[in-house]
């Protein structure tokens, strides 16, 4: 039996400190799934999803690793209840009939240093499309309780209309209320299971 208090949290691969192989779950109190979208063509609105779950399976060869995430569509929070209720409606996420947004990785590539790319299938509002996340491994350690932890940041840009999220309003002066491009921003802290 391995003593988790002395088991190493990391190993070196391609000159980078990476997590030991195993299954990791999200530490939700230290993780965030957020997004940024343009509003009225002049500013940006930021929001996040308060409820999500998933696993990161780190393989012996890190490029064989897998990521799966499920996000509760109804947990969207943009600090405006009226807007959040509209985003939960059929005009956007249709949270009643499509309660989850999901991501399942299909490939992992090492770019350089602590930078990786993760391809995967993103499902929103019942539509699945491929996306590529730019991922940076922020660090790996054994915490004070003997648990192996790793931190990642990830981002991608997508066109919401590709997932059927086409609702908008034209402005009298030209342009639209809501931008088509959405930037996804993820900060994740994961903990080795078992």
Backbone as ProteinMPNN parsed JSONL, in Angstrom:
{"seq_chain_A": "XXXXXXXXXXXXXXXXXXXXXXXXXXXXXXXXXXXXXXXXXXXXXXXXXXXXXXXXXXXXXXXXXXXXXXXXXXXXXXXXXXXXXXXXXXXXXXXXXXXXXXXXXXXXXXXXXXXXXXXXXXXXXXXXXXXXXXXXXXXXXXXXXXXXXXXXXXXXXXXXXXXXXXXXXXXXXXXXXXXXXXXXXXXXXXXXXX", "coords_chain_A": {"N_chain_A": [[0.85, -1.185, 0.0], [0.542, 2.207, -0.837], [1.883, 5.051, 0.734], [0.182, 7.905, 0.849], [1.009, 10.35, 1.775], [3.687, 10.494, 1.259], [3.905, 9.854, -1.347], [4.911, 10.769, -4.623], [3.732, 13.747, -6.252], [4.247, 14.597, -8.725], [5.973, 14.231, -11.874], [8.65, 14.142, -14.252], [8.384, 14.976, -17.638], [9.258, 15.274, -20.94], [10.811, 17.395, -20.126], [9.113, 18.852, -18.498], [7.357, 19.429, -15.472], [4.845, 17.295, -14.592], [1.565, 15.985, -13.653], [1.34, 12.9, -11.734], [0.301, 9.766, -13.176], [-3.182, 8.976, -13.253], [-6.62, 9.266, -12.03], [-8.27, 12.308, -11.771], [-10.3, 14.585, -9.974], [-12.368, 17.558, -10.096], [-11.697, 20.277, -7.94], [-14.086, 22.045, -6.818], [-14.326, 24.405, -5.35], [-12.083, 25.762, -5.965], [-12.026, 26.157, -8.656], [-13.118, 27.361, -11.872], [-15.499, 27.999, -14.414], [-15.822, 30.115, -16.917], [-16.956, 32.871, -19.051], [-16.736, 35.302, -21.729], [-18.377, 37.889, -23.445], [-19.179, 40.203, -26.033], [-21.029, 43.225, -25.529], [-23.522, 45.311, -26.733], [-21.755, 46.198, -28.63], [-19.743, 47.741, -27.538], [-18.73, 47.092, -25.045], [-17.84, 44.498, -22.627], [-19.32, 41.562, -21.308], [-19.055, 39.495, -18.514], [-19.38, 36.168, -17.342], [-20.253, 33.165, -15.499], [-20.435, 29.624, -14.769], [-21.941, 28.092, -12.085], [-22.156, 25.436, -11.261], [-20.604, 22.432, -11.951], [-19.04, 19.38, -13.078], [-16.568, 16.805, -13.372], [-13.885, 14.817, -14.815], [-10.358, 14.354, -15.028], [-8.307, 12.292, -16.653], [-5.159, 11.413, -16.272], [-2.782, 10.094, -18.288], [-0.106, 7.618, -18.543], [1.517, 8.315, -20.732], [1.219, 11.566, -21.318], [-0.095, 12.659, -23.588], [-2.031, 10.856, -24.138], [-4.031, 11.352, -22.406], [-7.319, 12.05, -20.953], [-10.246, 14.119, -20.833], [-13.285, 14.931, -19.303], [-16.185, 16.847, -18.938], [-19.103, 18.091, -17.382], [-21.513, 20.57, -17.365], [-23.867, 22.418, -15.529], [-26.43, 23.935, -17.144], [-28.356, 25.647, -16.081], [-27.058, 26.885, -14.032], [-25.907, 29.249, -14.726], [-24.444, 32.478, -14.316], [-24.469, 35.82, -14.509], [-24.527, 38.0, -12.944], [-26.914, 39.323, -13.176], [-30.12, 38.829, -12.72], [-32.417, 38.88, -14.397], [-31.276, 38.773, -16.971], [-29.903, 36.332, -16.691], [-32.047, 34.523, -16.419], [-33.151, 34.801, -18.968], [-31.031, 33.736, -20.479], [-31.185, 31.092, -19.658], [-33.437, 30.283, -20.957], [-35.303, 29.067, -23.89], [-34.375, 30.678, -25.931], [-31.653, 30.724, -25.688], [-29.78, 28.661, -23.924], [-31.752, 26.781, -23.323], [-32.316, 25.41, -20.866], [-34.151, 23.763, -19.565], [-34.795, 21.658, -21.342], [-32.297, 20.937, -22.251], [-30.268, 20.31, -20.085], [-27.523, 20.111, -19.572], [-24.251, 21.239, -20.476], [-21.648, 19.834, -22.257], [-18.273, 18.583, -22.404], [-16.002, 16.564, -24.065], [-12.9, 15.215, -24.373], [-10.896, 14.565, -27.316], [-8.33, 14.451, -28.253], [-4.955, 15.128, -27.219], [-2.324, 17.414, -27.335], [1.126, 18.178, -26.988], [2.452, 21.327, -26.895], [4.611, 23.164, -26.219], [6.918, 23.401, -23.514], [4.987, 24.07, -20.687], [2.659, 24.224, -22.091], [-0.245, 23.041, -23.713], [-2.515, 21.595, -26.142], [-5.912, 20.781, -26.271], [-8.131, 18.91, -27.966], [-11.637, 18.522, -28.49], [-15.095, 17.439, -28.16], [-17.694, 19.662, -27.923], [-20.782, 20.078, -26.49], [-23.652, 21.936, -26.738], [-26.872, 23.038, -26.064], [-27.923, 20.792, -27.291], [-26.448, 20.485, -29.599], [-23.482, 19.305, -31.074], [-20.126, 20.152, -31.512], [-16.713, 20.331, -32.717], [-14.003, 21.62, -30.738], [-11.003, 23.41, -29.821], [-9.047, 23.608, -27.006], [-6.763, 25.839, -25.564], [-4.323, 25.062, -23.347], [-2.716, 25.578, -20.258], [-0.49, 24.149, -18.047], [-0.393, 24.897, -14.79], [0.831, 24.128, -12.431], [1.994, 21.553, -10.133], [1.546, 19.673, -7.161], [1.947, 18.179, -3.857], [-0.511, 18.467, -1.504], [-1.043, 19.889, 1.873], [-2.456, 17.831, 3.074], [-1.66, 15.522, 1.978], [-2.594, 14.982, -0.579], [-2.441, 14.679, -4.125], [-2.28, 17.375, -6.323], [-3.152, 19.407, -9.151], [-2.931, 22.307, -11.223], [-4.625, 24.034, -13.82], [-5.036, 26.297, -16.581], [-7.318, 27.214, -19.12], [-8.465, 28.066, -22.399], [-10.646, 29.127, -25.052], [-12.019, 30.289, -28.158], [-15.212, 30.727, -29.514], [-17.889, 30.636, -31.944], [-21.008, 31.412, -31.128], [-23.258, 30.992, -32.675], [-22.739, 28.726, -34.132], [-23.614, 26.706, -32.542], [-26.29, 26.967, -32.615], [-27.19, 29.116, -31.124], [-28.611, 31.714, -31.755], [-30.054, 33.977, -31.111], [-30.609, 37.489, -31.097], [-30.54, 41.104, -31.152], [-30.99, 43.878, -33.256], [-29.243, 46.999, -33.348], [-30.261, 50.412, -33.47], [-28.331, 52.208, -34.315], [-26.706, 50.625, -35.75], [-25.061, 47.438, -35.845], [-25.229, 44.905, -33.217], [-26.893, 43.706, -30.218], [-25.718, 41.557, -28.795], [-22.595, 40.005, -29.011], [-21.279, 37.64, -31.423], [-19.03, 36.109, -31.002], [-17.644, 34.168, -28.457], [-15.588, 34.019, -25.659], [-14.201, 31.441, -23.886], [-13.194, 30.819, -20.615], [-11.257, 29.045, -18.387], [-10.376, 28.051, -15.175], [-8.826, 25.576, -13.428], [-8.517, 23.438, -10.68], [-7.389, 20.352, -9.833], [-7.774, 17.2, -8.147], [-6.153, 14.25, -7.213], [-7.79, 11.153, -7.312], [-8.256, 8.63, -4.928]], "CA_chain_A": [[0.0, 0.0, 0.0], [1.341, 3.425, -0.958], [1.625, 6.117, 1.697], [-0.098, 9.078, 0.018], [1.716, 11.523, 2.289], [5.03, 10.535, 0.712], [3.863, 9.549, -2.776], [5.167, 11.984, -5.41], [2.599, 14.316, -6.969], [4.63, 14.963, -10.075], [7.05, 13.525, -12.568], [9.161, 14.956, -15.352], [8.109, 14.444, -18.971], [9.632, 16.274, -21.95], [11.357, 18.546, -19.422], [8.043, 19.568, -17.795], [6.783, 18.755, -14.313], [3.442, 16.981, -14.862], [0.984, 15.137, -12.608], [1.467, 11.448, -11.863], [-0.856, 9.17, -13.842], [-4.317, 8.656, -12.391], [-7.872, 9.989, -12.263], [-8.367, 13.518, -10.964], [-11.587, 15.269, -9.971], [-12.286, 19.006, -9.919], [-11.935, 20.929, -6.657], [-14.998, 23.087, -7.291], [-14.135, 25.676, -4.647], [-10.895, 26.404, -6.516], [-12.118, 26.046, -10.113], [-14.098, 28.28, -12.452], [-15.79, 27.946, -15.848], [-16.384, 31.425, -17.219], [-17.013, 33.279, -20.454], [-16.77, 36.732, -22.009], [-19.063, 38.192, -24.7], [-19.354, 41.645, -26.25], [-22.37, 43.746, -25.288], [-23.804, 46.592, -27.388], [-20.627, 46.514, -29.501], [-18.806, 48.669, -26.913], [-18.205, 46.605, -23.775], [-17.847, 43.042, -22.482], [-20.006, 40.983, -20.153], [-18.442, 38.263, -18.037], [-20.261, 35.309, -16.567], [-19.687, 31.869, -15.159], [-21.36, 28.572, -14.388], [-21.648, 27.767, -10.702], [-22.183, 23.996, -11.008], [-20.049, 21.566, -12.984], [-18.3, 18.237, -12.566], [-15.819, 16.142, -14.427], [-12.659, 14.108, -14.472], [-9.177, 14.405, -15.882], [-7.552, 11.047, -16.522], [-3.801, 11.642, -16.73], [-2.205, 8.822, -18.719], [1.356, 7.514, -18.441], [1.913, 9.247, -21.782], [0.229, 12.629, -21.149], [-0.885, 12.926, -24.784], [-3.134, 9.89, -24.147], [-4.941, 11.728, -21.315], [-8.718, 12.315, -21.321], [-10.973, 15.08, -20.003], [-14.734, 14.988, -19.486], [-16.799, 17.853, -18.071], [-20.537, 18.361, -17.556], [-21.832, 21.859, -16.739], [-25.303, 22.667, -15.396], [-26.783, 25.152, -17.876], [-29.158, 26.53, -15.236], [-26.218, 27.54, -13.015], [-25.276, 30.43, -15.315], [-24.482, 33.648, -13.439], [-23.845, 37.02, -15.076], [-24.815, 39.048, -11.962], [-28.147, 40.014, -13.553], [-31.089, 37.727, -12.685], [-33.264, 38.928, -15.596], [-30.474, 38.261, -18.086], [-29.635, 34.913, -16.462], [-33.269, 33.777, -16.75], [-33.258, 34.771, -20.426], [-30.017, 32.804, -20.974], [-31.664, 29.73, -19.372], [-34.629, 30.028, -21.775], [-35.11, 28.439, -25.201], [-33.641, 31.596, -26.814], [-30.226, 30.441, -25.558], [-29.373, 27.309, -23.533], [-32.868, 25.846, -23.187], [-31.861, 24.587, -19.749], [-35.151, 22.752, -19.2], [-34.692, 20.484, -22.228], [-30.873, 20.632, -22.435], [-29.749, 20.769, -18.797], [-26.064, 20.025, -19.448], [-23.27, 21.505, -21.524], [-20.624, 18.824, -21.998], [-17.035, 18.569, -23.184], [-15.283, 15.284, -23.995], [-11.688, 15.367, -25.186], [-10.622, 13.577, -28.364], [-6.88, 14.413, -28.499], [-4.114, 16.042, -26.432], [-1.027, 17.669, -27.965], [2.084, 19.004, -26.258], [2.903, 22.407, -27.763], [5.971, 23.403, -25.721], [6.926, 23.699, -22.087], [3.77, 23.676, -19.981], [1.513, 24.517, -22.968], [-0.851, 21.914, -24.408], [-3.796, 21.809, -26.81], [-6.833, 19.673, -26.061], [-9.28, 18.878, -28.865], [-12.756, 17.792, -27.914], [-16.452, 17.698, -28.633], [-18.464, 20.509, -27.026], [-22.217, 19.995, -26.756], [-24.453, 23.021, -26.167], [-28.229, 23.123, -26.62], [-28.16, 19.606, -28.095], [-25.589, 20.477, -30.792], [-22.09, 18.962, -30.759], [-19.137, 20.644, -32.469], [-15.345, 20.239, -32.202], [-13.303, 22.827, -30.309], [-9.651, 23.192, -29.306], [-8.697, 24.406, -25.845], [-5.355, 26.107, -25.276], [-4.216, 24.705, -21.937], [-1.423, 25.747, -19.607], [-0.338, 23.473, -16.766], [0.099, 25.938, -13.888], [1.676, 23.578, -11.383], [1.65, 20.261, -9.54], [2.129, 19.548, -5.827], [1.249, 17.422, -2.827], [-1.02, 19.457, -0.56], [-0.734, 19.567, 3.271], [-3.199, 16.648, 3.498], [-1.111, 14.373, 1.269], [-3.291, 14.76, -1.848], [-1.792, 15.209, -5.324], [-3.103, 18.387, -6.983], [-2.599, 20.093, -10.316], [-3.703, 23.458, -11.654], [-4.622, 24.298, -15.26], [-5.907, 27.3, -17.17], [-7.649, 26.845, -20.499], [-9.327, 29.041, -23.062], [-10.932, 28.963, -26.475], [-13.012, 31.227, -28.679], [-16.16, 30.05, -30.4], [-19.004, 31.397, -32.497], [-22.174, 30.796, -30.493], [-24.248, 30.613, -33.679], [-22.438, 27.359, -34.571], [-24.374, 25.808, -31.668], [-27.699, 27.324, -32.713], [-27.528, 30.209, -30.218], [-28.649, 32.797, -32.74], [-30.859, 35.114, -30.655], [-29.946, 38.784, -31.056], [-31.35, 42.269, -31.487], [-30.231, 44.901, -33.985], [-29.218, 48.342, -32.771], [-30.626, 51.445, -34.44], [-27.118, 52.838, -34.819], [-25.908, 49.603, -36.422], [-24.518, 46.438, -34.94], [-26.177, 44.067, -32.49], [-26.785, 43.758, -28.754], [-24.852, 40.497, -28.262], [-21.587, 39.536, -29.954], [-21.32, 36.223, -31.798], [-17.834, 35.43, -30.491], [-17.6, 33.933, -27.014], [-14.326, 33.504, -25.143], [-14.359, 30.564, -22.731], [-12.044, 30.907, -19.721], [-11.349, 28.001, -17.363], [-9.312, 27.818, -14.202], [-9.17, 24.304, -12.817], [-7.644, 22.756, -9.738], [-7.866, 18.973, -9.793], [-7.23, 16.412, -7.041], [-6.082, 12.824, -7.542], [-8.754, 10.322, -6.608], [-7.724, 7.354, -4.446]], "C_chain_A": [[0.892, 1.244, 0.0], [0.93, 4.433, 0.101], [1.438, 7.408, 0.906], [0.639, 10.315, 0.504], [3.123, 11.635, 1.712], [5.056, 10.229, -0.781], [4.11, 10.83, -3.569], [3.914, 12.435, -6.153], [2.944, 14.545, -8.434], [5.737, 14.064, -10.6], [7.499, 14.433, -13.698], [8.922, 14.236, -16.67], [8.415, 15.548, -19.972], [10.139, 17.56, -21.281], [10.354, 19.351, -18.624], [7.594, 18.746, -16.591], [5.291, 18.565, -14.568], [2.894, 16.098, -13.747], [1.296, 13.658, -12.845], [0.19, 10.916, -12.519], [-1.941, 8.838, -12.824], [-5.532, 9.474, -12.769], [-7.99, 11.128, -11.26], [-9.775, 14.095, -11.08], [-11.398, 16.748, -9.704], [-12.528, 19.394, -8.463], [-12.771, 22.161, -6.996], [-14.797, 24.423, -6.59], [-12.903, 26.424, -5.142], [-10.856, 26.293, -8.043], [-13.232, 26.965, -10.611], [-14.247, 28.013, -13.941], [-16.505, 29.244, -16.187], [-16.372, 31.731, -18.703], [-17.067, 34.797, -20.538], [-17.453, 36.917, -23.36], [-19.224, 39.703, -24.812], [-20.817, 42.027, -26.081], [-22.492, 45.126, -25.918], [-22.628, 47.099, -28.218], [-19.556, 47.382, -28.822], [-18.188, 48.153, -25.619], [-18.259, 45.082, -23.748], [-18.606, 42.662, -21.22], [-19.299, 39.687, -19.806], [-19.466, 37.48, -17.229], [-19.561, 34.008, -16.253], [-20.809, 30.882, -14.875], [-20.977, 28.097, -12.996], [-21.564, 26.276, -10.405], [-21.623, 23.233, -12.2], [-19.301, 20.433, -12.322], [-17.543, 17.606, -13.717], [-14.597, 15.438, -13.902], [-11.586, 14.392, -15.505], [-8.425, 13.103, -15.624], [-6.178, 11.291, -17.134], [-3.176, 10.278, -17.031], [-0.694, 8.815, -18.492], [2.012, 8.394, -19.496], [0.873, 10.364, -21.763], [-0.613, 12.921, -22.392], [-1.995, 11.892, -24.98], [-4.173, 10.22, -23.07], [-6.326, 12.07, -21.855], [-9.33, 13.304, -20.33], [-12.453, 14.974, -20.333], [-15.313, 15.96, -18.466], [-18.276, 17.965, -18.416], [-20.879, 19.59, -16.73], [-23.347, 22.003, -16.673], [-25.644, 23.993, -16.061], [-27.527, 26.145, -16.99], [-28.326, 27.277, -14.207], [-25.503, 28.771, -13.548], [-25.483, 31.651, -14.413], [-23.72, 34.786, -14.106], [-24.085, 38.24, -14.181], [-26.018, 39.902, -12.349], [-29.218, 38.933, -13.697], [-31.982, 37.703, -13.918], [-32.52, 38.36, -16.793], [-30.215, 36.761, -17.92], [-30.855, 34.062, -16.797], [-33.472, 33.705, -18.256], [-32.255, 33.781, -21.023], [-30.414, 31.351, -20.715], [-32.804, 29.319, -20.304], [-34.263, 29.393, -23.119], [-34.403, 29.365, -26.188], [-32.143, 31.295, -26.795], [-29.988, 28.972, -25.207], [-30.514, 26.309, -23.458], [-32.614, 24.872, -22.052], [-32.872, 23.525, -19.329], [-35.008, 21.495, -20.041], [-33.252, 20.054, -22.49], [-30.123, 21.069, -21.175], [-28.23, 20.788, -18.676], [-25.358, 20.537, -20.697], [-22.144, 20.518, -21.238], [-19.415, 19.024, -22.916], [-16.388, 17.218, -22.971], [-14.091, 15.373, -24.931], [-11.55, 14.244, -26.197], [-9.129, 13.454, -28.66], [-6.19, 15.438, -27.614], [-2.777, 16.174, -27.142], [-0.159, 18.518, -27.05], [2.605, 20.047, -27.234], [4.355, 22.739, -27.45], [5.88, 23.733, -24.246], [5.681, 23.185, -21.401], [2.508, 23.945, -20.784], [1.071, 23.275, -23.729], [-2.055, 22.409, -25.208], [-4.634, 20.567, -26.603], [-8.002, 19.838, -27.018], [-10.407, 18.131, -28.176], [-14.064, 18.182, -28.542], [-17.216, 18.464, -27.564], [-19.928, 20.446, -27.436], [-22.932, 21.092, -25.986], [-25.811, 22.987, -26.847], [-28.5, 21.974, -27.586], [-27.329, 19.506, -29.36], [-24.148, 20.229, -30.374], [-21.172, 19.416, -31.881], [-17.743, 20.483, -31.864], [-14.796, 21.604, -31.812], [-11.888, 22.43, -29.877], [-9.4, 24.159, -28.16], [-7.188, 24.61, -25.804], [-5.197, 25.968, -23.77], [-2.8, 24.97, -21.438], [-1.463, 25.019, -18.267], [0.336, 24.454, -15.815], [1.018, 25.402, -12.799], [1.124, 22.275, -10.842], [2.288, 20.209, -8.159], [1.362, 18.536, -4.997], [0.804, 18.417, -1.774], [-0.732, 19.033, 0.886], [-1.441, 18.319, 3.809], [-2.764, 15.397, 2.733], [-1.762, 14.07, -0.06], [-2.502, 15.39, -2.999], [-2.753, 16.159, -6.034], [-2.366, 18.957, -8.186], [-3.515, 21.253, -10.668], [-3.524, 23.701, -13.146], [-5.403, 25.575, -15.536], [-6.133, 26.894, -18.611], [-8.552, 27.914, -21.092], [-9.551, 28.626, -24.507], [-11.924, 30.045, -26.877], [-13.927, 30.462, -29.616], [-17.223, 31.03, -30.878], [-20.277, 30.731, -31.991], [-23.228, 30.344, -31.51], [-23.987, 29.219, -34.246], [-23.199, 26.327, -33.751], [-25.858, 26.169, -31.649], [-28.135, 28.428, -31.763], [-27.527, 31.504, -31.019], [-29.433, 34.025, -32.287], [-30.018, 36.387, -30.632], [-30.96, 39.88, -31.316], [-30.454, 43.277, -32.188], [-30.312, 46.226, -33.238], [-29.546, 49.363, -33.844], [-29.397, 52.07, -35.089], [-26.237, 51.859, -35.608], [-25.299, 48.645, -35.411], [-25.626, 45.69, -34.211], [-25.911, 44.162, -30.986], [-25.734, 42.781, -28.235], [-23.868, 40.049, -29.336], [-21.736, 38.047, -30.25], [-20.167, 35.448, -31.184], [-17.882, 35.353, -28.971], [-16.214, 33.417, -26.663], [-14.617, 32.687, -23.887], [-13.067, 30.625, -21.918], [-12.23, 29.924, -18.569], [-10.135, 28.056, -16.465], [-9.702, 26.565, -13.447], [-8.088, 23.847, -11.858], [-8.208, 21.356, -9.571], [-7.099, 18.197, -8.716], [-7.268, 14.939, -7.426], [-7.03, 12.026, -6.661], [-8.099, 9.003, -6.186], [-6.225, 7.318, -4.314]], "O_chain_A": [[1.87, 1.319, 0.743], [-0.262, 4.638, 0.331], [2.397, 7.95, 0.356], [0.872, 11.239, -0.275], [3.696, 12.724, 1.673], [6.105, 10.331, -1.417], [3.568, 11.878, -3.219], [3.13, 11.611, -6.624], [2.058, 14.672, -9.279], [6.336, 13.266, -9.879], [6.803, 15.384, -14.055], [9.216, 13.049, -16.808], [7.878, 16.65, -19.856], [9.93, 18.662, -21.789], [10.689, 20.421, -18.117], [7.466, 17.524, -16.674], [4.554, 19.537, -14.738], [3.664, 15.523, -12.977], [1.487, 13.217, -13.978], [-0.869, 11.538, -12.429], [-1.655, 8.469, -11.685], [-5.492, 10.274, -13.704], [-7.829, 10.933, -10.056], [-10.368, 14.09, -12.159], [-10.379, 17.153, -9.145], [-13.458, 18.894, -7.83], [-12.237, 23.191, -7.407], [-15.07, 25.47, -7.175], [-12.695, 27.584, -4.786], [-9.784, 26.331, -8.647], [-14.161, 27.3, -9.875], [-13.258, 27.824, -14.649], [-17.653, 29.451, -15.794], [-15.851, 30.96, -19.509], [-17.393, 35.484, -19.57], [-17.155, 36.196, -24.312], [-19.384, 40.395, -23.807], [-21.721, 41.271, -26.436], [-21.666, 46.005, -25.67], [-22.521, 48.298, -28.478], [-18.561, 47.727, -29.459], [-17.209, 48.726, -25.14], [-18.672, 44.449, -24.72], [-18.539, 43.351, -20.202], [-18.982, 38.882, -20.682], [-20.302, 38.051, -16.529], [-18.431, 33.771, -16.678], [-21.976, 31.257, -14.756], [-19.825, 27.74, -12.751], [-20.966, 25.882, -9.404], [-22.111, 23.371, -13.322], [-18.964, 20.509, -11.14], [-17.845, 17.847, -14.886], [-14.308, 15.456, -12.705], [-11.862, 14.635, -16.68], [-7.966, 12.849, -14.511], [-6.038, 11.368, -18.355], [-3.057, 9.425, -16.152], [-0.081, 9.86, -18.278], [2.951, 9.132, -19.198], [-0.267, 10.127, -22.162], [-1.744, 13.388, -22.261], [-2.814, 12.032, -25.889], [-5.099, 9.439, -22.85], [-6.496, 12.342, -23.044], [-8.979, 13.322, -19.15], [-12.833, 14.933, -21.503], [-14.977, 15.908, -17.283], [-18.657, 17.938, -19.587], [-20.574, 19.65, -15.539], [-24.038, 21.738, -17.657], [-25.208, 25.051, -15.607], [-27.35, 27.355, -17.131], [-28.823, 28.206, -13.57], [-24.591, 29.287, -12.901], [-26.55, 31.834, -13.827], [-22.499, 34.735, -14.253], [-23.873, 39.376, -14.605], [-26.141, 41.049, -11.92], [-29.226, 38.199, -14.685], [-32.282, 36.629, -14.44], [-33.069, 37.555, -17.545], [-30.297, 36.005, -18.888], [-30.718, 32.994, -17.393], [-33.912, 32.679, -18.776], [-32.585, 33.063, -21.967], [-30.021, 30.464, -21.473], [-33.104, 28.132, -20.426], [-33.09, 29.206, -23.441], [-33.876, 28.888, -27.194], [-31.44, 31.573, -27.767], [-29.993, 28.121, -26.097], [-30.275, 25.103, -23.524], [-32.684, 23.657, -22.238], [-32.484, 22.489, -18.79], [-35.089, 20.385, -19.516], [-33.014, 18.921, -22.908], [-29.422, 22.081, -21.191], [-27.698, 21.422, -17.765], [-25.802, 20.303, -21.822], [-21.727, 20.379, -20.088], [-19.519, 19.548, -24.025], [-16.236, 16.768, -21.835], [-14.248, 15.579, -26.135], [-12.016, 13.125, -25.978], [-8.699, 12.464, -29.253], [-6.757, 16.483, -27.296], [-2.163, 15.173, -27.51], [-0.639, 19.458, -26.417], [3.141, 19.699, -28.286], [5.227, 22.611, -28.31], [4.879, 24.28, -23.784], [5.346, 22.005, -21.513], [1.406, 23.903, -20.237], [1.884, 22.556, -24.309], [-2.552, 23.511, -24.975], [-4.149, 19.443, -26.737], [-8.776, 20.789, -26.904], [-10.17, 17.223, -27.38], [-14.146, 19.115, -29.341], [-17.372, 17.987, -26.44], [-20.275, 20.726, -28.583], [-22.841, 21.178, -24.761], [-25.892, 22.915, -28.073], [-29.213, 22.142, -28.575], [-27.478, 18.551, -30.123], [-23.647, 20.857, -29.441], [-21.402, 19.109, -33.051], [-17.593, 20.495, -30.642], [-15.078, 22.612, -32.46], [-11.616, 21.261, -29.605], [-9.523, 25.373, -28.319], [-6.424, 23.663, -25.989], [-5.857, 26.67, -23.004], [-1.818, 24.635, -22.101], [-2.359, 25.245, -17.454], [1.499, 24.806, -16.006], [1.881, 26.123, -12.298], [-0.039, 21.931, -11.053], [3.427, 20.641, -7.983], [0.278, 18.09, -5.373], [1.629, 19.134, -1.207], [-0.229, 17.932, 1.109], [-1.079, 17.806, 4.868], [-3.405, 14.349, 2.82], [-1.518, 13.007, -0.631], [-1.963, 16.488, -2.867], [-3.897, 15.8, -6.314], [-1.137, 18.985, -8.235], [-4.724, 21.194, -10.441], [-2.419, 23.591, -13.675], [-6.336, 25.9, -14.801], [-5.259, 26.306, -19.248], [-9.304, 28.579, -20.38], [-8.764, 27.886, -25.098], [-12.586, 30.64, -26.028], [-13.47, 29.646, -30.417], [-17.424, 32.096, -30.297], [-20.588, 29.607, -32.385], [-24.0, 29.423, -31.239], [-24.9, 28.59, -34.781], [-23.408, 25.202, -34.206], [-26.597, 25.727, -30.769], [-29.333, 28.66, -31.606], [-26.577, 32.285, -30.97], [-29.474, 35.022, -33.008], [-28.864, 36.372, -30.205], [-32.109, 39.605, -31.661], [-29.315, 43.506, -31.781], [-31.309, 46.532, -32.586], [-29.154, 49.201, -34.999], [-29.419, 52.42, -36.269], [-25.158, 52.223, -36.075], [-25.055, 49.009, -34.26], [-26.804, 45.821, -34.54], [-24.86, 44.629, -30.547], [-24.952, 43.119, -27.347], [-24.275, 39.744, -30.457], [-22.255, 37.29, -29.43], [-20.305, 34.264, -30.878], [-18.129, 36.35, -28.292], [-15.718, 32.484, -27.295], [-15.214, 33.193, -22.936], [-11.975, 30.497, -22.471], [-13.238, 29.966, -17.864], [-8.999, 28.104, -16.938], [-10.795, 26.495, -12.884], [-6.9, 23.865, -12.18], [-9.372, 21.191, -9.208], [-5.942, 18.494, -8.417], [-8.287, 14.439, -7.904], [-7.071, 12.194, -5.442], [-7.46, 8.338, -7.001], [-5.665, 6.296, -3.917]]}, "name": "protein", "num_of_chains": 1, "seq": "XXXXXXXXXXXXXXXXXXXXXXXXXXXXXXXXXXXXXXXXXXXXXXXXXXXXXXXXXXXXXXXXXXXXXXXXXXXXXXXXXXXXXXXXXXXXXXXXXXXXXXXXXXXXXXXXXXXXXXXXXXXXXXXXXXXXXXXXXXXXXXXXXXXXXXXXXXXXXXXXXXXXXXXXXXXXXXXXXXXXXXXXXXXXXXXXXX"}
